[in-house]
Amino acid sequence: MSPVAVIVGPPGAGKTTIGEGLAAALGVAFRDTDVDVEAAAGKSIADIFTQDGEPVFRAAEASAVATALVEHDGVLALGGGAVLAEGTRALLAGHTVVFLNVGMAEGVRRTGLSAARPLLAGVNPRAKFKELLDQRLPIYREVATIEVATDDAEPEQIIDGLVANLAGAAQD
């Protein structure tokens, strides 16, 4: 069993929105590894970060991704930082990985610098978002088989494009 598509990208890229829409369009199930981590821990990601620390969260995230990549055959969305783990990047090889790229200004606008996003909390969330993008952009591109710019596109346009792209890839 293998996901039809694995969605990656920074906060605000639209991983959940696009992932749910793509799954519906393809007639498959949607799964989000952040939800899996929260369910296993019995608390929110923000609480895991605050109470247990980022290393505990990252370990739980890597485990959730490894499990989902074997168990799930629909559309799978990963948390924004999941690709930071070398083991996760290795597991993504051979999968169809969709990188939803969002620019800094649009990402900040979409996230609203939400307290539910612990890595964006702090004194200067805009600077933190820029740092996050600078660090992760090359990694997202490394694992991606498809890259989609999301800044100026409506979710329906992105989903339609991905459905066509995935259908074309299936025929190759």
C-alpha positions in Angstrom: 0.0 0.0 0.0 1.3 3.5 -0.9 -0.3 6.9 -0.9 -1.5 8.3 -4.2 0.2 11.6 -3.2 2.1 12.9 -0.3 1.6 16.7 0.3 4.5 18.7 1.8 5.1 22.4 2.3 5.4 25.2 4.9 2.7 26.4 7.2 0.0 28.2 5.2 0.8 26.4 2.0 -2.6 24.7 2.0 -1.6 21.1 2.8 -4.9 20.3 4.5 -7.2 22.3 2.2 -5.5 20.9 -1.0 -5.1 17.5 0.4 -8.7 17.1 1.4 -9.9 18.5 -2.0 -7.5 16.3 -3.9 -8.6 13.2 -2.0 -12.2 14.0 -2.7 -11.5 14.6 -6.4 -9.7 11.3 -6.6 -12.3 9.4 -4.5 -9.7 8.3 -1.9 -9.2 9.0 1.8 -7.3 11.9 3.3 -4.9 11.6 6.2 -2.9 14.2 8.0 0.1 13.0 10.1 -0.3 16.0 12.4 -3.7 14.7 13.4 -2.1 11.2 13.9 0.5 12.7 16.2 -2.1 14.6 18.3 -4.3 11.5 18.5 -1.4 9.4 19.7 -0.2 12.0 22.3 -3.7 12.9 23.4 -2.9 16.6 23.1 -2.3 19.3 20.6 1.0 19.9 18.8 1.3 23.2 20.5 1.0 21.4 23.9 3.5 18.8 22.8 6.0 21.5 21.9 5.4 23.4 25.2 5.2 20.5 27.6 7.5 17.9 26.0 9.8 19.9 23.6 10.4 19.9 19.9 12.6 16.7 19.9 9.7 14.7 21.4 7.4 16.1 18.8 9.8 15.4 15.9 10.3 11.8 17.0 6.5 11.3 17.2 6.1 13.0 13.8 8.8 10.7 12.2 7.0 7.7 13.6 3.6 8.8 12.4 4.9 9.5 8.9 6.6 6.1 8.6 3.4 4.4 9.7 1.2 6.4 7.4 3.4 5.8 4.3 2.8 2.1 4.7 -0.8 2.1 5.9 -2.4 4.8 3.8 -3.3 4.5 0.1 -5.0 7.9 -0.3 -3.7 11.4 -0.1 -1.3 12.0 2.9 -0.4 15.4 4.3 2.7 15.8 6.3 3.5 18.4 8.9 5.5 21.3 7.6 8.7 20.2 9.3 8.4 16.5 8.7 10.9 16.6 5.8 13.6 17.9 8.2 14.2 14.3 9.4 16.7 12.5 7.1 14.9 9.2 7.7 11.6 10.7 6.5 13.2 12.1 3.4 14.6 8.6 2.7 11.1 7.0 3.1 9.6 9.6 0.7 11.9 8.3 -2.1 9.7 6.5 -4.7 6.5 8.3 -3.6 4.7 11.0 -5.5 5.4 14.0 -3.4 3.6 17.3 -4.0 5.4 20.4 -2.7 2.9 23.3 -2.2 5.1 26.3 -2.3 3.9 29.5 -0.7 5.8 32.8 -0.5 6.6 34.5 2.8 4.0 37.3 2.5 1.2 34.9 1.5 2.2 32.3 4.1 2.2 34.9 6.9 -1.2 36.2 5.7 -2.6 32.7 5.6 -1.3 31.5 9.0 -2.2 34.7 10.7 0.8 34.0 12.8 -1.4 31.6 14.8 -0.5 30.5 18.3 -1.5 27.0 17.2 1.8 27.0 15.1 4.4 26.8 17.8 7.4 27.4 15.5 5.9 30.8 14.5 5.3 32.0 18.0 7.7 34.5 19.5 9.0 38.0 19.3 9.3 38.3 15.5 7.0 35.7 13.8 7.7 37.2 10.3 11.4 36.7 10.7 10.8 33.2 12.0 8.7 32.4 9.0 11.4 33.7 6.7 14.0 31.6 8.5 11.8 28.6 8.3 11.3 29.1 4.5 15.0 29.7 3.9 15.9 26.5 5.8 13.2 24.2 4.3 12.8 25.3 0.7 15.8 23.3 -0.6 14.6 20.2 1.4 11.0 20.5 0.0 12.4 20.7 -3.5 14.7 17.7 -2.8 11.8 15.4 -1.9 9.2 16.8 -4.4 8.2 15.1 -7.6 5.7 17.9 -8.3 6.0 21.6 -7.2 3.0 23.9 -7.2 3.1 27.6 -6.5 0.0 28.4 -4.4 0.3 32.2 -3.8 -1.9 33.3 -6.7 -4.1 30.2 -7.2 -7.4 29.2 -5.9 -7.6 25.7 -4.2 -9.8 24.4 -7.0 -7.3 25.4 -9.6 -4.5 23.6 -7.8 -6.6 20.5 -7.2 -7.6 20.4 -10.9 -4.0 20.7 -12.0 -2.9 18.0 -9.6 -5.6 15.6 -10.7 -4.5 16.1 -14.3 -0.9 15.8 -13.4 -1.4 12.6 -11.4 -3.6 11.1 -14.2 -0.8 11.9 -16.7 1.8 10.3 -14.4 -0.4 7.2 -14.0 -0.4 6.7 -17.8 3.4 7.0 -18.2 
